Amino acid sequence: MTGKTCRVSFTDLSGIRHSVEIQADSLYEAAVVRLKALKMAEWVDAVGPATRLEIQVLQPSAVHILMVAQITRWLDGGSKNPAEAVVKKRLKGLLAS
């Protein structure tokens, strides 16, 4: 994806669904940007490895489900090429800040 508009949603422990629209170059970027926002939102219940993030790409329409554990595993895993290594490093930095 190159700069696609995505709606990233999750349902918290109280059953409340939270959604946000963002621009992202990949599913993982959309997920990491949302996780970063959730870490900063004190009013959102805890987000753990089993939390499901629903990423809906708006044009063309598609819906993807990623678990926080999958995102973490991908970030910590090896890279297929130097470009992917750069993306992973940037997203890890974003999530850590």
N, CA, C and O atoms as CSV, one atom per row, in Angstrom:
chain,resi,resn,atom,element,x,y,z
A,1,MET,N,N,0.846,-1.179,0.000
A,1,MET,CA,C,0.000,0.000,0.000
A,1,MET,C,C,0.888,1.238,0.000
A,1,MET,O,O,1.875,1.296,0.734
A,2,THR,N,N,0.552,2.201,-0.800
A,2,THR,CA,C,1.289,3.460,-0.766
A,2,THR,C,C,0.354,4.560,-0.309
A,2,THR,O,O,-0.475,5.049,-1.077
A,3,GLY,N,N,0.493,4.939,0.935
A,3,GLY,CA,C,-0.296,6.030,1.476
A,3,GLY,C,C,-1.782,5.822,1.389
A,3,GLY,O,O,-2.509,6.743,1.018
A,4,LYS,N,N,-2.260,4.636,1.721
A,4,LYS,CA,C,-3.695,4.349,1.693
A,4,LYS,C,C,-4.358,4.843,2.975
A,4,LYS,O,O,-3.744,4.857,4.041
A,5,THR,N,N,-5.615,5.245,2.853
A,5,THR,CA,C,-6.397,5.594,4.028
A,5,THR,C,C,-6.925,4.297,4.627
A,5,THR,O,O,-7.537,3.481,3.938
A,6,CYS,N,N,-6.677,4.125,5.918
A,6,CYS,CA,C,-7.087,2.916,6.623
A,6,CYS,C,C,-7.883,3.295,7.867
A,6,CYS,O,O,-7.608,4.307,8.510
A,7,ARG,N,N,-8.859,2.479,8.191
A,7,ARG,CA,C,-9.583,2.619,9.454
A,7,ARG,C,C,-9.116,1.457,10.328
A,7,ARG,O,O,-9.323,0.291,9.990
A,8,VAL,N,N,-8.487,1.784,11.449
A,8,VAL,CA,C,-7.979,0.763,12.363
A,8,VAL,C,C,-8.864,0.767,13.600
A,8,VAL,O,O,-9.059,1.805,14.231
A,9,SER,N,N,-9.401,-0.408,13.944
A,9,SER,CA,C,-10.351,-0.529,15.051
A,9,SER,C,C,-9.949,-1.656,15.984
A,9,SER,O,O,-9.271,-2.606,15.592
A,10,PHE,N,N,-10.388,-1.525,17.238
A,10,PHE,CA,C,-10.288,-2.623,18.179
A,10,PHE,C,C,-11.379,-2.441,19.215
A,10,PHE,O,O,-11.907,-1.344,19.397
A,11,THR,N,N,-11.710,-3.534,19.894
A,11,THR,CA,C,-12.704,-3.502,20.960
A,11,THR,C,C,-11.977,-3.713,22.274
A,11,THR,O,O,-11.247,-4.692,22.431
A,12,ASP,N,N,-12.171,-2.789,23.232
A,12,ASP,CA,C,-11.452,-2.879,24.511
A,12,ASP,C,C,-12.123,-3.881,25.448
A,12,ASP,O,O,-13.137,-4.489,25.105
A,13,LEU,N,N,-11.543,-4.042,26.628
A,13,LEU,CA,C,-12.034,-5.025,27.596
A,13,LEU,C,C,-13.444,-4.734,28.086
A,13,LEU,O,O,-14.118,-5.629,28.594
A,14,SER,N,N,-13.897,-3.495,27.940
A,14,SER,CA,C,-15.253,-3.126,28.344
A,14,SER,C,C,-16.259,-3.312,27.216
A,14,SER,O,O,-17.446,-3.032,27.387
A,15,GLY,N,N,-15.786,-3.785,26.060
A,15,GLY,CA,C,-16.662,-3.993,24.916
A,15,GLY,C,C,-16.862,-2.756,24.065
A,15,GLY,O,O,-17.714,-2.752,23.177
A,16,ILE,N,N,-16.096,-1.706,24.318
A,16,ILE,CA,C,-16.205,-0.460,23.548
A,16,ILE,C,C,-15.297,-0.545,22.331
A,16,ILE,O,O,-14.116,-0.871,22.453
A,17,ARG,N,N,-15.841,-0.254,21.173
A,17,ARG,CA,C,-15.076,-0.294,19.924
A,17,ARG,C,C,-14.473,1.086,19.671
A,17,ARG,O,O,-15.167,2.101,19.732
A,18,HIS,N,N,-13.184,1.105,19.388
A,18,HIS,CA,C,-12.453,2.333,19.099
A,18,HIS,C,C,-11.941,2.252,17.664
A,18,HIS,O,O,-11.394,1.225,17.264
A,19,SER,N,N,-12.109,3.322,16.884
A,19,SER,CA,C,-11.655,3.354,15.496
A,19,SER,C,C,-10.981,4.677,15.206
A,19,SER,O,O,-11.309,5.703,15.804
A,20,VAL,N,N,-10.040,4.643,14.287
A,20,VAL,CA,C,-9.368,5.853,13.842
A,20,VAL,C,C,-9.000,5.670,12.374
A,20,VAL,O,O,-8.671,4.564,11.945
A,21,GLU,N,N,-9.057,6.752,11.608
A,21,GLU,CA,C,-8.616,6.715,10.217
A,21,GLU,C,C,-7.232,7.334,10.133
A,21,GLU,O,O,-6.984,8.416,10.665
A,22,ILE,N,N,-6.331,6.625,9.451
A,22,ILE,CA,C,-4.958,7.094,9.291
A,22,ILE,C,C,-4.484,6.821,7.879
A,22,ILE,O,O,-5.099,6.046,7.146
A,23,GLN,N,N,-3.399,7.456,7.504
A,23,GLN,CA,C,-2.693,7.174,6.251
A,23,GLN,C,C,-1.541,6.250,6.595
A,23,GLN,O,O,-0.813,6.505,7.554
A,24,ALA,N,N,-1.360,5.171,5.824
A,24,ALA,CA,C,-0.273,4.233,6.088
A,24,ALA,C,C,0.196,3.600,4.789
A,24,ALA,O,O,-0.561,3.468,3.828
A,25,ASP,N,N,1.472,3.210,4.786
A,25,ASP,CA,C,2.064,2.561,3.616
A,25,ASP,C,C,1.921,1.049,3.661
A,25,ASP,O,O,2.128,0.383,2.647
A,26,SER,N,N,1.564,0.483,4.835
A,26,SER,CA,C,1.410,-0.964,4.956
A,26,SER,C,C,0.455,-1.280,6.096
A,26,SER,O,O,0.138,-0.418,6.916
A,27,LEU,N,N,0.000,-2.525,6.137
A,27,LEU,CA,C,-0.865,-2.955,7.234
A,27,LEU,C,C,-0.143,-2.824,8.563
A,27,LEU,O,O,-0.721,-2.375,9.553
A,28,TYR,N,N,1.128,-3.220,8.580
A,28,TYR,CA,C,1.884,-3.163,9.829
A,28,TYR,C,C,2.109,-1.727,10.280
A,28,TYR,O,O,2.078,-1.443,11.477
A,29,GLU,N,N,2.332,-0.825,9.342
A,29,GLU,CA,C,2.475,0.580,9.727
A,29,GLU,C,C,1.171,1.093,10.338
A,29,GLU,O,O,1.194,1.776,11.362
A,30,ALA,N,N,0.045,0.772,9.721
A,30,ALA,CA,C,-1.255,1.195,10.260
A,30,ALA,C,C,-1.442,0.644,11.668
A,30,ALA,O,O,-1.898,1.361,12.559
A,31,ALA,N,N,-1.094,-0.626,11.874
A,31,ALA,CA,C,-1.251,-1.246,13.184
A,31,ALA,C,C,-0.344,-0.601,14.222
A,31,ALA,O,O,-0.779,-0.338,15.343
A,32,VAL,N,N,0.921,-0.340,13.863
A,32,VAL,CA,C,1.866,0.246,14.820
A,32,VAL,C,C,1.458,1.669,15.185
A,32,VAL,O,O,1.541,2.054,16.352
A,33,VAL,N,N,1.018,2.453,14.204
A,33,VAL,CA,C,0.574,3.827,14.491
A,33,VAL,C,C,-0.598,3.785,15.472
A,33,VAL,O,O,-0.659,4.596,16.396
A,34,ARG,N,N,-1.518,2.859,15.280
A,34,ARG,CA,C,-2.670,2.737,16.174
A,34,ARG,C,C,-2.243,2.262,17.563
A,34,ARG,O,O,-2.731,2.773,18.571
A,35,LEU,N,N,-1.331,1.284,17.619
A,35,LEU,CA,C,-0.848,0.813,18.915
A,35,LEU,C,C,-0.176,1.929,19.693
A,35,LEU,O,O,-0.353,2.038,20.906
A,36,LYS,N,N,0.592,2.757,19.004
A,36,LYS,CA,C,1.260,3.890,19.635
A,36,LYS,C,C,0.210,4.829,20.247
A,36,LYS,O,O,0.355,5.271,21.387
A,37,ALA,N,N,-0.834,5.124,19.491
A,37,ALA,CA,C,-1.895,6.004,19.985
A,37,ALA,C,C,-2.590,5.379,21.192
A,37,ALA,O,O,-2.932,6.083,22.143
A,38,LEU,N,N,-2.801,4.067,21.162
A,38,LEU,CA,C,-3.461,3.396,22.277
A,38,LEU,C,C,-2.601,3.423,23.533
A,38,LEU,O,O,-3.125,3.560,24.638
A,39,LYS,N,N,-1.293,3.293,23.377
A,39,LYS,CA,C,-0.398,3.352,24.528
A,39,LYS,C,C,-0.471,4.715,25.204
A,39,LYS,O,O,-0.292,4.819,26.418
A,40,MET,N,N,-0.733,5.757,24.425
A,40,MET,CA,C,-0.768,7.113,24.954
A,40,MET,C,C,-2.139,7.483,25.525
A,40,MET,O,O,-2.247,8.452,26.276
A,41,ALA,N,N,-3.173,6.737,25.187
A,41,ALA,CA,C,-4.538,7.048,25.633
A,41,ALA,C,C,-4.795,6.392,26.986
A,41,ALA,O,O,-5.030,5.186,27.063
A,42,GLU,N,N,-4.750,7.174,28.028
A,42,GLU,CA,C,-4.919,6.649,29.384
A,42,GLU,C,C,-6.318,6.091,29.633
A,42,GLU,O,O,-6.494,5.256,30.520
A,43,TRP,N,N,-7.300,6.528,28.880
A,43,TRP,CA,C,-8.674,6.111,29.114
A,43,TRP,C,C,-9.022,4.792,28.430
A,43,TRP,O,O,-10.126,4.280,28.611
A,44,VAL,N,N,-8.100,4.235,27.648
A,44,VAL,CA,C,-8.342,2.963,26.964
A,44,VAL,C,C,-7.840,1.827,27.847
A,44,VAL,O,O,-6.730,1.888,28.375
A,45,ASP,N,N,-8.671,0.778,28.008
A,45,ASP,CA,C,-8.248,-0.398,28.773
A,45,ASP,C,C,-6.981,-0.992,28.164
A,45,ASP,O,O,-6.643,-0.718,27.013
A,46,ALA,N,N,-6.302,-1.791,28.937
A,46,ALA,CA,C,-5.018,-2.379,28.533
A,46,ALA,C,C,-5.116,-3.113,27.197
A,46,ALA,O,O,-6.118,-3.758,26.890
A,47,VAL,N,N,-4.055,-2.995,26.423
A,47,VAL,CA,C,-3.934,-3.687,25.143
A,47,VAL,C,C,-2.853,-4.744,25.326
A,47,VAL,O,O,-1.720,-4.422,25.684
A,48,GLY,N,N,-3.199,-6.004,25.081
A,48,GLY,CA,C,-2.244,-7.094,25.260
A,48,GLY,C,C,-1.994,-7.842,23.967
A,48,GLY,O,O,-2.525,-7.471,22.920
A,49,PRO,N,N,-1.181,-8.903,24.031
A,49,PRO,CA,C,-0.815,-9.668,22.838
A,49,PRO,C,C,-2.007,-10.280,22.105
A,49,PRO,O,O,-1.944,-10.498,20.895
A,50,ALA,N,N,-3.088,-10.558,22.828
A,50,ALA,CA,C,-4.263,-11.179,22.198
A,50,ALA,C,C,-5.239,-10.151,21.632
A,50,ALA,O,O,-6.269,-10.526,21.071
A,51,THR,N,N,-4.934,-8.873,21.769
A,51,THR,CA,C,-5.811,-7.830,21.231
A,51,THR,C,C,-5.848,-7.926,19.712
A,51,THR,O,O,-4.808,-8.016,19.059
A,52,ARG,N,N,-7.052,-7.907,19.159
A,52,ARG,CA,C,-7.250,-7.957,17.705
A,52,ARG,C,C,-7.391,-6.548,17.163
A,52,ARG,O,O,-8.216,-5.768,17.640
A,53,LEU,N,N,-6.589,-6.228,16.175
A,53,LEU,CA,C,-6.746,-4.957,15.464
A,53,LEU,C,C,-7.343,-5.261,14.099
A,53,LEU,O,O,-6.839,-6.110,13.364
A,54,GLU,N,N,-8.415,-4.564,13.769
A,54,GLU,CA,C,-9.032,-4.707,12.451
A,54,GLU,C,C,-8.572,-3.522,11.614
A,54,GLU,O,O,-8.819,-2.369,11.968
A,55,ILE,N,N,-7.899,-3.812,10.497
A,55,ILE,CA,C,-7.414,-2.761,9.610
A,55,ILE,C,C,-8.235,-2.827,8.331
A,55,ILE,O,O,-8.157,-3.798,7.579
A,56,GLN,N,N,-9.018,-1.787,8.094
A,56,GLN,CA,C,-9.850,-1.714,6.898
A,56,GLN,C,C,-9.225,-0.702,5.953
A,56,GLN,O,O,-9.155,0.489,6.258
A,57,VAL,N,N,-8.769,-1.188,4.798
A,57,VAL,CA,C,-8.270,-0.304,3.760
A,57,VAL,C,C,-9.503,0.230,3.038
A,57,VAL,O,O,-10.360,-0.545,2.616
A,58,LEU,N,N,-9.596,1.557,2.895
A,58,LEU,CA,C,-10.828,2.134,2.360
A,58,LEU,C,C,-10.910,2.097,0.833
A,58,LEU,O,O,-12.005,1.921,0.299
A,59,GLN,N,N,-9.802,2.255,0.112
A,59,GLN,CA,C,-9.816,2.216,-1.360
A,59,GLN,C,C,-8.599,1.485,-1.870
A,59,GLN,O,O,-7.500,2.001,-1.671
A,60,PRO,N,N,-8.684,0.362,-2.492
A,60,PRO,CA,C,-9.872,-0.474,-2.638
A,60,PRO,C,C,-10.203,-1.119,-1.308
A,60,PRO,O,O,-9.315,-1.392,-0.500
A,61,SER,N,N,-11.470,-1.359,-1.087
A,61,SER,CA,C,-11.946,-1.840,0.201
A,61,SER,C,C,-11.446,-3.250,0.497
A,61,SER,O,O,-11.606,-4.166,-0.309
A,62,ALA,N,N,-10.839,-3.402,1.669
A,62,ALA,CA,C,-10.380,-4.708,2.151
A,62,ALA,C,C,-10.258,-4.621,3.663
A,62,ALA,O,O,-9.959,-3.559,4.210
A,63,VAL,N,N,-10.490,-5.747,4.339
A,63,VAL,CA,C,-10.384,-5.792,5.794
A,63,VAL,C,C,-9.379,-6.871,6.169
A,63,VAL,O,O,-9.414,-7.981,5.638
A,64,HIS,N,N,-8.477,-6.531,7.095
A,64,HIS,CA,C,-7.451,-7.456,7.574
A,64,HIS,C,C,-7.486,-7.454,9.097
A,64,HIS,O,O,-7.752,-6.423,9.714
A,65,ILE,N,N,-7.218,-8.606,9.703
A,65,ILE,CA,C,-7.171,-8.730,11.154
A,65,ILE,C,C,-5.749,-9.105,11.547
A,65,ILE,O,O,-5.193,-10.072,11.025
A,66,LEU,N,N,-5.162,-8.348,12.460
A,66,LEU,CA,C,-3.841,-8.656,13.009
A,66,LEU,C,C,-3.943,-8.670,14.529
A,66,LEU,O,O,-4.591,-7.807,15.123
A,67,MET,N,N,-3.310,-9.639,15.145
A,67,MET,CA,C,-3.211,-9.690,16.602
A,67,MET,C,C,-1.953,-8.918,16.991
A,67,MET,O,O,-0.980,-8.885,16.237
A,68,VAL,N,N,-1.975,-8.302,18.165
A,68,VAL,CA,C,-0.805,-7.566,18.642
A,68,VAL,C,C,0.410,-8.495,18.663
A,68,VAL,O,O,1.515,-8.062,18.338
A,69,ALA,N,N,0.228,-9.759,19.038
A,69,ALA,CA,C,1.335,-10.721,19.065
A,69,ALA,C,C,1.943,-10.907,17.668
A,69,ALA,O,O,3.161,-11.041,17.547
A,70,GLN,N,N,1.123,-10.918,16.620
A,70,GLN,CA,C,1.633,-11.042,15.245
A,70,GLN,C,C,2.477,-9.832,14.870
A,70,GLN,O,O,3.520,-9.967,14.229
A,71,ILE,N,N,2.027,-8.668,15.266
A,71,ILE,CA,C,2.759,-7.439,14.957
A,71,ILE,C,C,4.115,-7.466,15.647
A,71,ILE,O,O,5.138,-7.153,15.038
A,72,THR,N,N,4.117,-7.842,16.921
A,72,THR,CA,C,5.367,-7.919,17.682
A,72,THR,C,C,6.314,-8.941,17.059
A,72,THR,O,O,7.506,-8.675,16.909
A,73,ARG,N,N,5.787,-10.098,16.699
A,73,ARG,CA,C,6.604,-11.158,16.085
A,73,ARG,C,C,7.216,-10.671,14.772
A,73,ARG,O,O,8.389,-10.929,14.501
A,74,TRP,N,N,6.426,-9.969,13.958
A,74,TRP,CA,C,6.934,-9.455,12.684
A,74,TRP,C,C,8.026,-8.418,12.927
A,74,TRP,O,O,9.070,-8.454,12.274
A,75,LEU,N,N,7.796,-7.498,13.857
A,75,LEU,CA,C,8.790,-6.466,14.149
A,75,LEU,C,C,10.101,-7.065,14.651
A,75,LEU,O,O,11.178,-6.573,14.314
A,76,ASP,N,N,10.013,-8.133,15.459
A,76,ASP,CA,C,11.199,-8.746,16.050
A,76,ASP,C,C,11.855,-9.785,15.139
A,76,ASP,O,O,12.970,-10.231,15.407
A,77,GLY,N,N,11.169,-10.166,14.073
A,77,GLY,CA,C,11.694,-11.181,13.168
A,77,GLY,C,C,12.710,-10.617,12.188
A,77,GLY,O,O,12.957,-9.412,12.147
A,78,GLY,N,N,13.287,-11.504,11.407
A,78,GLY,CA,C,14.260,-11.106,10.393
A,78,GLY,C,C,13.595,-10.345,9.259
A,78,GLY,O,O,12.372,-10.335,9.120
A,79,SER,N,N,14.430,-9.710,8.459
A,79,SER,CA,C,13.934,-8.929,7.318
A,79,SER,C,C,14.294,-9.638,6.020
A,79,SER,O,O,15.359,-10.245,5.906
A,80,LYS,N,N,13.400,-9.555,5.050
A,80,LYS,CA,C,13.615,-10.189,3.742
A,80,LYS,C,C,14.607,-9.417,2.894
A,80,LYS,O,O,15.269,-9.984,2.025
A,81,ASN,N,N,14.708,-8.102,3.151
A,81,ASN,CA,C,15.598,-7.258,2.360
A,81,ASN,C,C,15.916,-5.993,3.151
A,81,ASN,O,O,15.288,-5.735,4.178
A,82,PRO,N,N,16.884,-5.198,2.684
A,82,PRO,CA,C,17.259,-3.977,3.417
A,82,PRO,C,C,16.106,-2.981,3.581
A,82,PRO,O,O,16.018,-2.311,4.610
A,83,ALA,N,N,15.238,-2.878,2.600
A,83,ALA,CA,C,14.118,-1.931,2.694
A,83,ALA,C,C,13.185,-2.325,3.836
A,83,ALA,O,O,12.714,-1.465,4.580
A,84,GLU,N,N,12.917,-3.627,3.974
A,84,GLU,CA,C,12.054,-4.080,5.062
A,84,GLU,C,C,12.736,-3.845,6.414
A,84,GLU,O,O,12.069,-3.508,7.392
A,85,ALA,N,N,14.045,-4.018,6.472
A,85,ALA,CA,C,14.786,-3.767,7.711
A,85,ALA,C,C,14.648,-2.307,8.137
A,85,ALA,O,O,14.503,-2.018,9.325
A,86,VAL,N,N,14.691,-1.391,7.178
A,86,VAL,CA,C,14.544,0.034,7.468
A,86,VAL,C,C,13.138,0.324,8.001
A,86,VAL,O,O,12.977,1.071,8.965
A,87,VAL,N,N,12.132,-0.266,7.373
A,87,VAL,CA,C,10.742,-0.070,7.808
A,87,VAL,C,C,10.558,-0.599,9.229
A,87,VAL,O,O,9.966,0.075,10.072
A,88,LYS,N,N,11.066,-1.807,9.497
A,88,LYS,CA,C,10.924,-2.389,10.833
A,88,LYS,C,C,11.619,-1.527,11.883
A,88,LYS,O,O,11.081,-1.316,12.970
A,89,LYS,N,N,12.804,-1.031,11.563
A,89,LYS,CA,C,13.534,-0.195,12.518
A,89,LYS,C,C,12.744,1.078,12.819
A,89,LYS,O,O,12.646,1.492,13.974
A,90,ARG,N,N,12.178,1.701,11.776
A,90,ARG,CA,C,11.392,2.926,11.953
A,90,ARG,C,C,10.149,2.671,12.800
A,90,ARG,O,O,9.832,3.458,13.692
A,91,LEU,N,N,9.445,1.578,12.524
A,91,LEU,CA,C,8.226,1.273,13.263
A,91,LEU,C,C,8.512,0.869,14.709
A,91,LEU,O,O,7.746,1.211,15.610
A,92,LYS,N,N,9.614,0.140,14.937
A,92,LYS,CA,C,10.013,-0.178,16.315
A,92,LYS,C,C,10.304,1.097,17.088
A,92,LYS,O,O,9.910,1.233,18.246
A,93,GLY,N,N,10.995,2.031,16.445
A,93,GLY,CA,C,11.295,3.312,17.080
A,93,GLY,C,C,10.038,4.088,17.411
A,93,GLY,O,O,9.934,4.681,18.485
A,94,LEU,N,N,9.082,4.087,16.493
A,94,LEU,CA,C,7.815,4.765,16.716
A,94,LEU,C,C,7.085,4.171,17.918
A,94,LEU,O,O,6.582,4.901,18.772
A,95,LEU,N,N,7.035,2.865,17.974
A,95,LEU,CA,C,6.322,2.190,19.054
A,95,LEU,C,C,7.013,2.393,20.395
A,95,LEU,O,O,6.350,2.472,21.429
A,96,ALA,N,N,8.333,2.479,20.386
A,96,ALA,CA,C,9.102,2.632,21.628
A,96,ALA,C,C,9.069,4.053,22.174
A,96,ALA,O,O,9.247,4.258,23.375
A,97,SER,N,N,8.845,5.033,21.311
A,97,SER,CA,C,8.894,6.434,21.758
A,97,SER,C,C,7.671,6.851,22.539
A,97,SER,O,O,7.578,7.999,22.974
